[in-house]
Amino acid sequence: MPRVAVVGSGLAGFTAYQTLRRALEPGEIAVFGTEADPAGAWRIRAAAIRQQEMRSESDGHCLPTTFPGLAFGSVRSRRSLRPLLDSVLDRYHPTVDEFLSHVESLRERSGWDESLVARRVERVRAVDGGFELDGDRFQHVLLAPGHPGLNVPEELRGDPRVVHSYEPHDYAPSVTVVGAGLAAATEWLNALAAGAEVVSVRRHEPERRPLNVPRQYFSRRGLESFHRLPPRERVERMRTLTAPSYPKGPQWDEPLERAALEGRFRVEPSLNGTAQVICATGFRRGFRSDALLARLAADHDLTVAETTRRGHAERLAHGAANDGVDVVVAMGGDGTLNEAANGLAGTDTALAPLPGGSTNVFARTIGIARDPLEATGQLLSSLHRHSYRRIGVGCVNGRRFLFHTGLGFDAAVVARVERRNELKRYAGHPLFVASAFVTWFRHYDHSRPHFAIQIGDELVDGCYFAIVSKTSPYTFLGSRPVVVAPEAGLDSRLSVTAFRTLRFAPVMAAVMSALGSGKVLRRHPRLVHHADVGSLTVLGSGPFPYQVDGDHLGDVDRLDFTYEEDALTIVVP
Ligand SMILES: Cc1cc2nc3c(=O)[nH]c(=O)nc-3n(C[C@H](O)[C@H](O)[C@H](O)COP(=O)(O)OP(=O)(O)OC[C@H]3O[C@@H](n4cnc5c(N)ncnc54)[C@H](O)[C@@H]3O)c2cc1C
């Protein structure tokens, strides 16, 4: 039995196969597919929009290397150096025929047909030591089932005038094209060239971007820099790269301008009575649209819920616990995780953090990788090993926290960062540091202390700023932990660090110490540090701001803290 199964015999499965062939023989790979020709599904769609040239540069081929690219092949077949020169300027596009003959020759020499199993896979199940595909076992499985069908807007389904742009079609004398991406732009030009009158119906004005994905994404170095981006930024970048668009240039604009002057092209807000409606609306999206992926998720009883507002994660997690769910995976930042922890505290449902925020303090504290893919691998392995741990949490005025609550100055900084929520996504730590300075110099009242802290019989008065830690570090600056209470941890009670001064020199000394071991910080004469605290009360000399696990919760006069033992189950690496 082969070691690796590839499900899907389209171009993605084919490219994966070429990569696997670097290390494995054809007999060690089984490719499951309904079509022997790897370009079979693609060929029909490309022909439907009358595509002549590829939308990819020299590097857009099916081998796991950038060199030699398709431009080298074109030099031979076109008997000209022009393809190479064009490629240097990023202006080369192989023809569809050149690309298809590249696929064909690779298919012949790579052993593809030998590995092909002409069968549709109905079910993939994880079993000990690998996976089972409809009864056959494999060590590894790669899923490449492709686009899960064509997307036609709900209101147009069943309308006899409708054809999808990726289905073979001719043009009626009057045509409405729905959409504003490359397929739509191609349809406008094709239909005009066929003599039709064209109406464009679109939700947004088309975005104009170069045809090709920037070439950096085809090189190892370019991809490495992409993978180093924080997860949110990566998602944003993918969104930009895949957003519908078509290129600038007279070949796209002039035919439309001419046709508009002749009264043969216009934009309208909604469908009218044209004879033909072409949906240039791409593919359906999401794993639920693919039977195999939907079943795989269902087999693992995975329910996906998206949060849409503050407090939503808490309600969703609480509902999941009431429904007897085993594990809630919280994919998001510390705020989402805190809400989920509040929804699950006191129940047996375990919480698994998956980093999706800008800092992800708690996930990193317990050793979860910053990269979401790596973190998902860790999570699957932890679930497999039943690696659960029951922990205590902090509680402040009824709200639980996992790593810390900040009172006074740092809460004012967090409030300032939250006002720039959009920037937070991109600027991350530099924004925190800049906000700390601005808050320090302009927005925080240094003239008087703001609260006193009662810990047992001791009253610590004259406090300007305090941190109640549940775990350590307090946060991370880049990859550097900021340590305020080194003794704090998953098994410890609360630690309290109170600043009885906000003068620049001692605070800077404390910050420098926190970026190291945190020891100097605890010895400072104007700082008070208590470890292993079960409860405390903070009494304000007026309202003061506070933040819980990085979420600003407003201003209060009093805060009551308790340590809640045995409160929450978490999944640990
Ligand atoms: C019109 C058009 C033009 C494009 N032009 C370019 C271009 O110029 N350059 C470029 O780089 N990209 C281009 N793309 C993008 C490119 O087509 C896609 O990235 C690529 O075709 C996707 O390949 P795929 O294997 O993921 O999917 P598909 O081509 O859809 O293949 C998936 C295959 O898997 C099979 N399958 C699915 N489920 C199962 C199952 N359960 N068991 C067995 N088999 C299964 C399907 O039957 C199908 O044969 C273009 C896309 C379109 C639509």
The ligand as an ORCA input file, in Angstrom:
! r2SCAN-3c Opt
* xyz 0 1
  C     -10.601     30.358    -15.784
  C      -9.431     30.193    -14.862
  C      -8.182     30.590    -15.284
  C      -7.070     30.455    -14.450
  N      -5.867     30.842    -14.919
  C      -4.773     30.680    -14.155
  C      -3.482     31.040    -14.641
  O      -3.362     31.535    -15.751
  N      -2.405     30.853    -13.848
  C      -2.545     30.289    -12.600
  O      -1.539     30.118    -11.910
  N      -3.762     29.941    -12.103
  C      -4.857     30.121    -12.859
  N      -6.100     29.778    -12.367
  C      -6.191     29.195    -11.050
  C      -6.058     27.653    -11.200
  O      -6.965     27.106    -12.044
  C      -6.408     26.974    -10.010
  O      -5.542     27.444     -9.023
  C      -6.247     25.451    -10.176
  O      -6.853     24.996    -11.358
  C      -6.912     24.768     -9.035
  O      -6.606     23.416     -9.144
  P      -7.206     22.393     -8.112
  O      -6.509     21.096     -8.340
  O      -7.186     22.957     -6.754
  O      -8.748     22.277     -8.503
  P      -9.475     21.604     -9.728
  O      -8.838     21.952    -11.003
  O     -10.908     21.941     -9.539
  O      -9.257     20.034     -9.513
  C      -9.756     19.313     -8.414
  C      -9.920     17.877     -8.855
  O     -10.149     17.071     -7.722
  C     -11.208     16.165     -8.002
  N     -11.857     15.818     -6.739
  C     -12.549     16.644     -5.921
  N     -13.009     15.959     -4.841
  C     -12.581     14.678     -4.991
  C     -12.748     13.483     -4.210
  N     -13.440     13.489     -3.079
  N     -12.173     12.356     -4.644
  C     -11.447     12.353     -5.787
  N     -11.274     13.433     -6.580
  C     -11.839     14.581     -6.185
  C     -12.134     16.952     -8.922
  O     -12.972     16.094     -9.626
  C     -11.101     17.673     -9.791
  O     -10.722     16.870    -10.866
  C      -7.217     29.905    -13.156
  C      -8.487     29.514    -12.729
  C      -9.577     29.653    -13.560
  C     -10.931     29.220    -13.085
*
